[in-house]
C-alpha cells in the first residue's frame, strides 16, 4: 500500500470519527432540549401535631436544558388515589434548566376527598402499595420515574453506633452568627432607620474598634461597665448614633450550651478494624439489648392493662 493510500485511509477514518462525535453531540443537545426529565425525592413524616403521616419535604431536579412549568404536585398512592402535595396554580413553579427545587411542609390537620374526611393513614404506612410522584405541567401529566438517591450518615449510624454525626451549632443575632467568643453585641441605631451591629470580643480593647474612641479593658468587665463607658462616649459626641443597646452574649451563649455544667466529649479516631468489624458487632448487641428492654416493657404494659381490665369488671 502506497503512502498516499495510507494517508487517505487515515484521513477518512479521522473524518468519520469527527462526524460520529458531532452526531452524538447533536443528538445529546437535542435530547437535552426536548421533552422533560425530572428526578425527585420526598420524605414522609409523623408528628405529635397531627394523627396522620404527611409529606414533610420534596425535592425536584430538572435534568433538561429547558424550563418546565409545574402547576401541581401529587403523590399517586396505589392505582386510585392522588394525594395533593402542593398547588402552584396561583403562581406556577418555573423549574429552570438543571435547577433544583426544595420545599418543607408543616403538619396537616386531616385528609379529605371532595368534602368528606378520609382515613388514608394505613395506606401511607403500607410499604407494599406502589407510590409515584406525578406532576401537572404545561405539557400535561408527567410521571416521575427517576428518584434522587439521598445519602445521610444517620442510616450509617443505625448500622454502626461508632459513627458520629457532628453538627456545627451557630447562634444568630439578626440573621448573623458572631461565634462563641463574642462577649457582647452592640446594636447601634442611626437616623433614617439605619442600624449597625458590632460584635465585641474579650481582647478588643487592644485594637481600634471604633473610629473616634478605643475600648478599655475595664469597660469589657461587665455589661453595665460597657454601657456606662459607651454612654459617656455618646454624651461627649464621639459615639455618633441615635441610640444603642448592649447584649451580653457571653452569658446568653453559656446558658444555651450549658458550658459551665457539661464536660465536652473527646473525639476518638478508630482504626479500620475497630470501626468496620467491632463497631457493627457492638451495634447488633446494642440493638438486641434494646429489643429485650422493649419486649419486657411491652409485656409489663400488657399485664398492667389486663389487671386494669379485671379491676374494672369487678
Order of alpha helices (4+ residues) and beta strands (2+ residues): alpha-beta-beta-beta-beta-beta-beta-beta-beta-alpha-beta-beta-beta-alpha-beta-beta-beta-beta-alpha-beta-alpha-alpha
